[in-house]
Amino acid sequence: GVTISDIKVQDSPTWLQNRLKSIGLNPINNIVDATNFVLHELGQPLHAFDSDRINGSITVRLAKEIKTIKTLDEQKRELFAENLLIADDSGALAIAGTMGGFESEVTSKTKAITIEAAHFDSVMIAKNARSQKLSTEASRRFERGVDPQLTHIASMRAVNLLVEHAGAKYNGFKITKD
């Protein structure tokens, strides 16, 4: 994960909005738009978490005793023990490689973010998507295979966009293997 502070959540620059619109995506804000742009530019899914809404450290783990998550589409989803999650000390932050959680989403109040750039097992992500009946751009890409070397390149591309267009300050890169 990459940590970035001094974020100013605002509209993306016009050129970025136009690029996203040209591929059928609606611009949301400069943070989400940067991650979506990098996904379509390089093929590596990224996810931005509001760092201030993360409790403790982030881990990749099976759901096991975690029973539900409210996802970005504001749906409360029942989790299965074998669902792969991104979690913190208090529970699920995202259904790994599929969709982020509502509780840690980037909002207009966000001041710092953690960008997740990961390489997931394609079979695990396919199982996540199917068990949740949730096919997303990220899950489809992971299911087909993403070059593991892209994680660092894509996250640094997003950092550069955010430093330039969101007033962000790059704080560091932390590699997690699980």
C-alpha positions as CSV (number, residue, x, y, z in Angstrom):
1,G,0.0,0.0,0.0
2,V,1.0,3.6,-0.6
3,T,0.1,6.3,1.9
4,I,-0.6,9.8,0.8
5,S,-1.6,12.8,3.0
6,D,-2.6,16.4,2.5
7,I,-5.3,15.3,0.0
8,K,-7.7,17.8,-1.4
9,V,-10.7,15.9,-2.7
10,Q,-12.2,17.8,-5.6
11,D,-13.2,17.5,-9.2
12,S,-10.6,16.0,-11.6
13,P,-8.9,18.2,-14.2
14,T,-11.0,18.5,-17.4
15,W,-8.5,16.4,-19.4
16,L,-8.9,13.5,-16.9
17,Q,-12.7,13.8,-16.8
18,N,-12.8,13.7,-20.6
19,R,-10.6,10.7,-20.8
20,L,-12.8,8.8,-18.4
21,K,-16.0,9.9,-20.3
22,S,-14.5,8.7,-23.6
23,I,-14.4,5.2,-22.2
24,G,-17.9,5.3,-20.7
25,L,-17.0,6.2,-17.1
26,N,-18.5,8.9,-15.0
27,P,-16.0,11.1,-13.2
28,I,-16.4,11.0,-9.4
29,N,-13.5,12.9,-7.8
30,N,-9.8,13.3,-8.4
31,I,-8.9,10.4,-6.1
32,V,-11.3,7.8,-7.5
33,D,-10.8,9.1,-11.1
34,A,-7.0,8.7,-10.7
35,T,-7.4,5.1,-9.7
36,N,-9.9,4.4,-12.5
37,F,-7.6,6.1,-15.0
38,V,-4.6,4.0,-14.0
39,L,-6.8,0.8,-14.1
40,H,-7.7,1.6,-17.8
41,E,-4.2,2.9,-18.7
42,L,-2.1,0.1,-17.3
43,G,-4.6,-2.7,-16.5
44,Q,-3.9,-2.8,-12.7
45,P,-6.9,-2.4,-10.4
46,L,-6.2,0.0,-7.5
47,H,-8.4,0.9,-4.5
48,A,-8.1,4.1,-2.4
49,F,-9.1,3.8,1.3
50,D,-9.6,6.8,3.6
51,S,-6.6,6.3,5.9
52,D,-8.4,8.0,8.8
53,R,-11.1,5.3,8.6
54,I,-8.7,2.4,8.9
55,N,-8.4,0.9,12.4
56,G,-4.9,-0.5,12.9
57,S,-3.1,-2.4,10.2
58,I,-4.5,-3.7,6.8
59,T,-4.3,-7.4,6.2
60,V,-5.4,-9.7,3.4
61,R,-7.4,-12.6,5.0
62,L,-10.3,-15.0,4.7
63,A,-13.6,-13.7,6.1
64,K,-14.0,-16.6,8.5
65,E,-15.9,-15.0,11.4
66,I,-16.6,-11.7,9.7
67,K,-20.2,-12.0,8.5
68,T,-21.1,-8.9,6.6
69,I,-19.7,-5.8,4.7
70,K,-21.5,-2.8,3.3
71,T,-19.9,-2.3,-0.1
72,L,-19.4,0.9,-2.1
73,D,-22.7,0.4,-3.8
74,E,-24.3,0.7,-0.4
75,Q,-25.4,-3.0,-0.4
76,K,-25.0,-5.0,2.8
77,R,-23.5,-8.3,1.7
78,E,-23.3,-11.5,3.6
79,L,-19.8,-12.9,3.6
80,F,-18.8,-16.6,3.3
81,A,-16.0,-17.9,5.4
82,E,-13.9,-18.5,2.2
83,N,-14.3,-14.9,0.8
84,L,-11.0,-13.1,0.6
85,L,-11.0,-9.7,2.2
86,I,-9.0,-6.7,2.8
87,A,-9.5,-6.1,6.5
88,D,-8.3,-4.0,9.4
89,D,-8.4,-4.6,13.2
90,S,-12.2,-4.0,13.3
91,G,-13.4,-5.9,10.3
92,A,-13.8,-6.0,6.5
93,L,-12.6,-3.0,4.4
94,A,-13.2,-4.5,1.0
95,I,-14.0,-7.8,-0.8
96,A,-10.5,-8.3,-2.2
97,G,-10.1,-7.7,-5.9
98,T,-13.8,-7.1,-6.3
99,M,-15.3,-4.1,-4.5
100,G,-14.3,-1.7,-1.7
101,G,-16.3,-1.1,1.5
102,F,-18.5,1.8,2.2
103,E,-17.0,2.5,5.7
104,S,-13.6,3.3,4.3
105,E,-14.6,5.1,1.1
106,V,-13.0,8.3,0.0
107,T,-15.3,11.3,0.7
108,S,-15.1,15.1,0.5
109,K,-13.8,15.0,4.1
110,T,-10.9,12.6,3.2
111,K,-7.5,14.1,4.1
112,A,-5.2,11.0,3.7
113,I,-5.5,7.8,1.7
114,T,-4.0,4.4,1.4
115,I,-3.8,3.1,-2.1
116,E,-4.0,-0.7,-2.4
117,A,-2.2,-2.2,-5.4
118,A,-2.3,-5.9,-5.2
119,H,-1.8,-9.1,-7.1
120,F,-4.5,-11.7,-6.3
121,D,-4.9,-15.3,-7.2
122,S,-7.3,-15.3,-10.1
123,V,-9.3,-18.3,-8.8
124,M,-9.8,-16.7,-5.4
125,I,-11.1,-13.5,-7.0
126,A,-13.4,-15.5,-9.3
127,K,-14.8,-17.3,-6.3
128,N,-15.3,-13.9,-4.5
129,A,-17.2,-12.5,-7.5
130,R,-19.4,-15.5,-8.0
131,S,-20.2,-16.1,-4.4
132,Q,-21.3,-12.4,-4.1
133,K,-22.9,-12.3,-7.6
134,L,-20.8,-9.2,-8.1
135,S,-18.8,-8.8,-11.3
136,T,-16.7,-5.6,-11.4
137,E,-14.1,-4.3,-13.7
138,A,-11.5,-5.1,-11.1
139,S,-12.7,-8.7,-10.6
140,R,-12.9,-9.4,-14.3
141,R,-9.3,-8.2,-14.7
142,F,-8.0,-10.2,-11.8
143,E,-9.9,-13.3,-13.0
144,R,-8.1,-13.1,-16.4
145,G,-4.7,-12.4,-14.8
146,V,-2.8,-9.2,-14.1
147,D,1.0,-8.9,-14.4
148,P,2.3,-8.9,-10.8
149,Q,5.0,-6.4,-11.8
150,L,2.3,-3.8,-12.4
151,T,1.5,-3.2,-8.7
152,H,4.4,-0.9,-8.0
153,I,4.2,0.8,-11.4
154,A,0.5,1.5,-11.1
155,S,0.6,2.7,-7.6
156,M,3.4,5.1,-8.4
157,R,1.5,6.4,-11.4
158,A,-1.5,7.1,-9.2
159,V,0.7,8.8,-6.7
160,N,2.2,11.1,-9.4
161,L,-1.3,12.0,-10.6
162,L,-2.5,12.8,-7.0
163,V,0.6,14.8,-6.1
164,E,0.0,16.9,-9.3
165,H,-3.8,17.2,-9.2
166,A,-4.8,16.7,-5.5
167,G,-2.1,18.6,-3.6
168,A,-1.1,15.3,-2.2
169,K,2.1,14.5,-0.2
170,Y,3.6,11.0,-0.8
171,N,4.4,9.3,2.5
172,G,5.8,6.0,1.5
173,F,5.3,2.5,0.1
174,K,4.7,-0.6,2.2
175,I,4.9,-4.0,0.6
176,T,2.7,-6.7,2.2
177,K,2.8,-10.3,1.3
178,D,0.3,-12.9,2.5
